Amino acid sequence: MSNPAAEPLQPLNRDEEALVRALGQVMHVLPRAIDTDMVGDRQLPLTEYTALMNLSEVPGRRMRMNELASACHLSLSGMTRTIIRLETQGLVRRERCEEDARGWNAVLTDSGFARLAESWPSHLAAVRRRFLQHFEGFDLDQLARAFQRAGTAETSDTAATTETAG
C-alpha cells in the first residue's frame, strides 16, 4: 500500500478521469445488460450461469461454497441463495465436505452441465454484443493483463503491507 505522505498527490488528467468513470459505468451496466439478454432468451440468469460455469471447470465439478463465492465475486450468503435456486432446479447439489464436516461443497449435476451448455450460446452472443465488439483493433491480451493486474492490486498491496509491517 502506498504511503500518501511520501508521494505528492497528482490529480487525474482528463483521459485518466474519463477511463476511471467509464470503468465504473461498465462494471455497473455490463453484468445487468448480459443478464437481461440471457433472461430474455429464456436462459439462465448471469449469476447462475457464472456459478455453473465455475463448477464445470474444476475437477469433479465440485467446489467449496466459499471458494465458489469468491470465484463468482459474491458474498457467501449471495452464493448460498444462488446455489439453493440451482439446487431446487436439480442443477447442483450440496454435499458436506469430506475433509471438514462444517463446510459444504456445491456439485454440478449432469442436468446442470446440460443447462449450462444450453445457455452458453446466449451468454456468448451477449458478451460479444455488449462487450467485445467495442474492443475491435485493441490488443486484447495486453488489455486482459492490465485488467488482471488491476483486479489483483488490492491483494498484492495487502500482502506487501503485511510483509513490510511484519
N, C-alpha and C positions, 0 to 999 in steps of 0.2 A: 504494500500500500504506500502511496506517495505521501511525503510529508509536506503539507501545504505551506508551512513556514519556510521550508528550504527552497521552494520553487515559486517565483512570482506568477500570479495568475494572469493568463492571457485570454482575453475574450475570444469567442469563436468568430472566425471570419464568416462572410456571407455564405460561402459554399459549405463550410462545416456546419453552420446553423441549419441550413436547408437539408443537409444529409441527416442530421440528428432528428429533425422534425419529421422528415419523410419516413425514417425508420420507425419512429413511434407510430405513425399512421399505418404503416404496413403491418406492424405487429398487432395492431388492434383490428384492422379491417380484413386482412387476408384469411385468417382462420374462419371468421364468420362467413366470408364470401364462399370459401371452399365448402364449408358445412352446408350453406344454403343450396349450392349446386348439387351436392350429393343427396341431400334430403329431397330436393326437387326431382331428382332422378329415381326416387324411391330406393335409395341405397342407405348404407349405414351413416349415421352422423359422424363427423370427423373425429370426435373424441373416442368413439367406439372403434372406428376404423384404425386409429393410431394404436390403441391397446392391442387389437388383434394382430396388427402388423408387427408390433414389437414381439409379441408371443411367438409369431410364426418364424422369427429369425433366430431363435435361440434353441440350443439342443433340448430335445424332449418337449419343446413347445411349452415350457413352464418357467415362471419367474416368481420370485418372492414379491409380494404385493408392494413392499416399499421400493424395491428396485424397479418394478413396472411403473409405479407412480413417478419416480424420478425420470425414467426414460420417456414418459409421456408428458412431463412438465406439469404434473398435477399434484395436489396435496394428497396425502394418504386417504383422507376422508372422501375427496373427489374421486380417487381411483376406486375406492370401495363401492361408491354409488354406481360408477360405470360398470364394474365387474358384476354387481348384483343385477343390473339391467341385462347384461350379456348372459349371465347365468340363467335368468328366467326364460331366455330365448333358446337355451341349450347350446350356446356358442362357446362358453367356457364353463369350467367347474373350479371350485375352490377346494384345495386339499391342505391338510396340515403339513407343515414342513417336517420331514423325517429327522433332520438334524437339530431342529428346535421346535418343540411341540407348541410353543407360544406363537410361532409365525405361521403365515398362510402363503400358499402358492396359488397363483392363477394358472390354469392349464387350458390351453386351446384344444377344443374338441375337433373332430373331423368335420362336423357341421359348421363350426366356427371358421375353419380353414376354407371350406367351400363358400361360405358367405363373404369372407374376405376376398377371395378370388372373384366372386360375382361383383363386388363393389369396386374392385381395382380399376376397371376402365373409366368409371365415373370420377374417381379420385384423380387418375392420371389426366383426364381431359380438363378437370377443374384446375389442377396445378399448372398445366401448360397454359391454359387460357388466362388465368388470374395472376400468374407469377412469371413463369419462364419466358413468355413471349415478349416481356418488357426488357429482357436482357440479351436480345439478339445482338451479336457483334462484340459482346463482352467476353473476357477471359473468365469462364465460369469456374475453372479450377482455382485461379487466383482469388476470385471473389469468395468462393466457398472457404478457402483457407483463412481469409480475413475475417469472415463471419465466425469460423471456429475459434480463432484467436480471441475475438471479442466475446464470444459466448463462454469461454473458459477463463477469461481475465480475472473474474472475481475469485474463482477457486485458486488460481495461481497467486494472486495478490495476497489472499488469506494465508496460503502456505508460506509465502516469502516472509510475511509479517510474523508468523508463528516461529519460523526458523530464526529470524533476527532477534525476536524477543527471548527465545529460549536460550 
